Amino acid sequence: MTLEEKVAQLLSVPVEALVEGKRLSREKAGELLKHGIGEVTRVSGSRLGLKPREAARLVNEIQRFLVEETRLGIPAIIHEESLSGLMAPTATNFPQSIGLASTWDPELVYRVASEIRRQALLVGARQCLAPVLDVCRDPRWGRTEETYGEDPYLVAAMGVAYVRGLQSDDLSRGVIATPKHFAAHGFPEGGRNIAQVHVGVRELREVFLYPFEAAVKEGGALSVMAAYHEIDGVPCHTNYWLLTEVLRGEWGFRGFVVSDYFAIRQLITVHRVAGDELEAAIQALEAGVDVELPGADCYKRLMNAVREGVISERAVEEAAAKVLRAKYLLGLFENPYVDEAAVPESLDSREARELALEAARKSIVLLKNDGVLPLNRDKLRAIAVIGPNAAEGRALLGDYTYTAHLALEELAVEAVSILEG
């Protein structure tokens, strides 16, 4: 492999940069994919609003270009979000993680993740950026709903079940799980997202690292996402001790580490530990971040870094090897394509909705009753439904559903409000 081809495996590209309308632009692909690419960011979960068959067709167009029009013919990993269901139009919406945790049922989480895998495979997604294994110890944090709660053992049990369900026993028919945000993201100063985390090593290991260790050792997670914040002044994306000594050295992790979206650039703009994109790329790669998401703003400069002698080509090779190994385990070299004829009009199904309903029912927690419930229909004349979101179905959707995450005006799914229900 040439240096350009090795670096390309560490890069990603948003699907919007590759298309004209809803189809692959050969001109854009020729520029952005000429040396190959590690990952393509969110085809089904993009703002293109693709129906399942349109998404599958576009994935095939991208993979066919990479296989037939590049020197080495290496397919890409297509990644999506899947915290409470595949983040795509027509996909099933499951309860948020905090709701699934309230079921105390890892086997149910396994079945939910298995159904997410089925839907992801239909549209060519082979990596999902989930589960969230942040142990939340501050309810002021606005992303509490994404977590399995405050107990590290419960978070670990649910996380392992999710990883196993998503990846399956045979990764050639599975989807890579990406536990995030590594690590201690759920314990920010003042409950503010991305704020500094101040924690001692013992508490860090016993509480916040424990679920990730279980996901790696017991679940076999093949990818991990680094977190935005700093731990005691050291950004997670430059933390060699965390990403290499602990994750790989102590736990034996053999997968690849991805950046959180735009987090490597934040080494310049937020953490101010790097002066430019080149410095940020070098710091992240040397710490143990293998792939930059969602684009290649910083890592595309690694070619110059090697040529100028400020980083070794060996460092690039080691990271590229991890990505290539994952592609091999996924079976992408044998078959990178989706069977478009098998893709339904809707990813959702009756069985999936029944599973979502089961999960929702089991997630309900009755904190206090005092003999009020169940209500007596014969004596009931009216029920007051109070609050600004009482008639808003959108409010029931998690922040990683397609509608909510992209802040769309129209709902991508039918959502029944509390008042309507």
Order of alpha helices (4+ residues) and beta strands (2+ residues): alpha-beta-beta-beta-alpha-beta-alpha-beta-alpha-alpha-beta-alpha-beta-alpha-beta-beta-beta-beta-alpha-alpha-alpha-alpha-alpha-alpha
